[in-house]
């Protein structure tokens, strides 16, 4: 179960506490802010709690050779390391078996890659949200860390790390009705988080349970954008969310700031 909390508007005390965590643990401001706000809004007390939690998480991460994000979930009691490893192995085996049955090259991130490959093959225009701008494009190549797409007659290469979400271009009028903005996150002016260990630790168990039960969930992204809906599928790199309008968005997990069950 994800830890519910309210994002407070950053204050000078918040920024000082944030700087302290970044300096002490060598983590990104993004991850430090996530942990700190879970213990706010009294930032002096929150700093002490966040320091203790991060110190324990870093020790687990070093011992188990996992990301700090996973270690944070372990020390918070969301699951044990053994449970996380068993679930990861089971998920990977399930996707490999599914792809093998379909005669497709076995890849853990099956439905995510299939979504983009399908739209590449059919030349369906997609709308992508980047940091600070949107682009409507036709994908020409799907690579492990990049897309190639056409803007007019020109082919561009874009890193997936620079993307927040995507939808079918023809669905934008309905998708934008489900997009709201959290001003307190937007004000942080966050950018891409390159190190996987410093990203928000998405709770795998809660997301899989939400997929099965069709419970409503909310994703807040690094630019402050928020989507609420029902999970269609969740993979290592992306989730597909069906909005109240019936239209879907595919969210890049590396761009998630928080996940909550609503």
C-alpha positions in Angstrom: 0.0 0.0 0.0 1.4 3.4 -0.9 2.0 5.9 1.9 -0.6 8.7 1.6 0.5 12.2 2.2 -0.2 15.8 1.1 2.4 17.7 -0.9 3.0 20.9 1.1 4.2 24.1 -0.6 8.0 24.2 -0.1 9.1 26.7 2.5 12.6 28.0 3.4 12.7 25.3 6.1 11.8 22.7 3.6 14.5 23.8 1.2 17.1 23.8 3.9 16.1 20.2 5.0 16.1 19.2 1.3 19.7 20.5 0.8 20.8 18.7 3.9 19.5 15.3 2.6 21.0 15.8 -0.8 24.4 16.7 0.6 24.5 13.9 3.2 23.3 11.0 1.1 24.3 12.1 -2.4 20.8 11.5 -3.7 18.7 13.6 -6.1 16.5 16.5 -4.9 13.6 14.6 -6.4 14.0 11.5 -4.1 15.0 13.6 -1.1 11.8 15.6 -1.5 9.6 12.5 -1.7 11.0 11.1 1.5 11.0 14.5 3.3 7.4 15.3 2.4 6.2 11.9 3.8 7.3 13.2 7.2 6.3 16.9 6.9 5.3 19.5 7.3 7.3 20.3 10.4 10.6 20.2 8.5 13.0 20.1 11.4 11.3 17.0 12.9 10.8 15.6 9.4 14.5 16.0 8.6 15.4 13.8 11.6 12.9 11.1 10.6 13.9 11.2 6.9 17.7 11.0 7.8 17.0 7.8 9.9 14.9 6.2 7.2 17.4 7.1 4.4 20.4 5.8 6.4 18.6 2.5 6.9 17.6 2.3 3.2 21.1 3.1 2.0 22.5 0.3 4.2 19.9 -2.2 2.8 20.6 -1.0 -0.8 24.4 -1.6 -0.3 23.9 -5.0 1.3 21.3 -6.3 -1.2 22.6 -4.4 -4.3 19.2 -2.9 -5.0 18.1 0.7 -5.7 17.5 3.1 -2.8 13.9 3.2 -4.0 13.4 -0.5 -3.4 15.3 -0.3 -0.1 13.0 2.5 1.1 10.0 0.2 0.6 11.8 -2.6 2.4 12.6 -0.5 5.5 9.1 1.0 5.4 7.7 -2.5 5.7 5.8 -2.5 2.4 7.5 -5.8 1.6 10.6 -7.8 2.5 13.6 -8.1 0.2 12.7 -11.7 -0.4 9.1 -10.9 -1.3 10.3 -8.2 -3.7 12.7 -10.6 -5.4 10.2 -13.4 -5.6 7.6 -11.0 -7.1 10.0 -9.6 -9.6 11.1 -13.0 -10.7 7.5 -14.2 -11.0 6.5 -11.1 -13.1 9.4 -11.6 -15.4 8.7 -15.2 -15.9 5.0 -14.5 -16.6 5.8 -11.9 -19.3 8.4 -14.1 -20.9 5.9 -17.0 -21.0 3.2 -14.8 -22.5 5.5 -13.3 -25.2 6.8 -16.8 -26.0 3.2 -18.1 -26.5 2.5 -15.2 -28.8 5.7 -16.0 -30.8 7.1 -12.6 -29.9 10.7 -12.1 -28.7 10.6 -12.6 -25.0 10.9 -9.2 -23.2 9.9 -8.4 -19.6 8.4 -5.1 -20.7 6.0 -6.8 -23.2 2.8 -4.7 -23.3 4.7 -1.4 -23.1 6.9 -2.1 -26.1 4.0 -3.7 -27.9 2.0 -0.5 -27.5 4.7 1.7 -29.1 5.6 -0.8 -31.8 1.9 -1.1 -32.8 1.6 2.7 -33.2 4.9 2.8 -35.1 3.8 0.0 -37.5 0.4 1.7 -38.1 2.0 5.2 -38.3 -0.6 6.4 -35.7 0.3 9.9 -34.5 1.0 10.1 -30.8 1.1 13.1 -28.5 4.1 13.1 -26.1 4.5 15.3 -23.1 8.1 16.3 -22.5 9.4 18.7 -19.9 8.0 22.0 -20.9 6.5 21.1 -24.2 4.3 18.7 -26.1 4.9 17.1 -29.5 2.6 15.3 -31.9 4.7 12.8 -33.9 4.7 9.5 -35.8 7.2 7.1 -34.3 9.7 5.5 -36.8 11.8 3.5 -34.4 11.5 2.0 -30.9 14.8 1.5 -29.2 15.7 0.5 -25.6 16.4 4.1 -24.5 15.2 6.2 -27.3 12.5 6.8 -29.9 13.0 8.1 -33.4 10.1 10.1 -34.8 9.1 12.4 -37.6 8.2 16.0 -37.2 7.2 17.1 -40.6 9.9 15.6 -42.9 12.6 15.6 -40.3 13.6 12.6 -38.2 14.5 13.3 -34.6 15.9 11.1 -31.8 14.5 11.7 -28.3 15.6 10.0 -25.1 12.8 8.2 -23.2 14.1 9.8 -20.0 12.9 13.2 -21.3 9.3 11.9 -21.7 6.5 12.0 -19.1 3.5 10.5 -20.8 1.9 9.8 -24.2 -1.5 9.3 -25.7 -3.1 9.0 -29.2 -3.1 12.4 -30.7 -6.7 12.1 -31.7 -7.6 11.5 -28.0 -6.0 14.7 -26.7 -9.3 16.7 -26.4 -10.6 14.1 -24.0 -7.3 13.3 -22.3 -6.7 17.0 -21.3 -10.0 17.0 -19.4 -8.4 14.4 -17.1 -5.1 16.3 -16.6 -4.8 18.6 -13.6 -1.8 20.3 -12.1 -0.3 20.2 -8.6 1.1 23.6 -8.3 3.4 22.7 -5.4 5.2 20.1 -7.5 5.2 22.3 -10.6 6.9 25.0 -8.6 9.9 22.7 -7.9 10.8 22.8 -11.6 12.0 19.2 -11.6 13.7 17.6 -14.6 14.4 14.1 -15.6 15.8 11.7 -13.0 18.6 9.7 -14.7 19.6 7.4 -11.8 17.0 4.7 -11.3 18.0 4.6 -7.6 16.8 8.1 -7.1 13.3 7.8 -8.6 10.1 7.5 -6.8 9.8 3.9 -5.5 6.6 2.7 -7.2 4.8 0.1 -5.0 4.6 -3.0 -7.3 2.2 -4.9 -5.1 -0.2 -2.0 -4.8 -0.2 -1.4 -8.5 -0.7 -5.0 -9.4 -3.6 -5.2 -6.9 -5.1 -2.0 -8.4 -4.9 -3.6 -11.9 -6.8 -6.6 -10.8 -9.4 -4.7 -8.6 -9.8 -1.8 -11.0 -9.5 0.6 -8.0 -9.0 4.2 -8.9 -5.4 5.5 -8.6 -3.7 8.8 -9.1 -0.2 9.5 -10.5 1.5 12.9 -9.9 4.4 13.5 -12.4 7.6 15.4 -12.0 6.1 18.4 -13.9 3.1 18.5 -11.5 0.7 16.9 -14.0 -1.8 14.6 -12.3 -3.9 11.8 -13.9 -6.6 9.7 -12.0 -8.0 6.6 -13.5 -7.9 2.8 -13.6 -4.7 0.8 -14.4 -4.9 -1.3 -17.5 -1.5 -2.7 -17.1 1.7 -1.9 -15.2 5.3 -2.9 -16.2 8.8 -2.1 -15.3 9.0 1.0 -17.4 5.4 2.2 -18.1 1.8 2.1 -16.9 -1.3 2.4 -19.0 -4.1 4.4 -17.3 -7.7 4.5 -18.4 -9.2 7.9 -17.6 -12.8 8.7 -16.7 -13.4 9.8 -20.3 -12.5 6.2 -21.4 -9.3 7.3 -23.2 -5.9 6.1 -22.1 -2.5 7.6 -21.3 0.8 5.7 -21.1 2.9 7.1 -18.3 6.7 6.7 -18.1 7.5 5.3 -14.6 10.7 7.4 -14.3 8.6 10.5 -14.4 6.4 9.6 -11.5 6.5 11.9 -8.4 3.9 10.0 -6.4 1.3 7.2 -6.6 -1.8 7.1 -4.5 -4.9 4.9 -4.3 -7.9 7.2 -4.3 
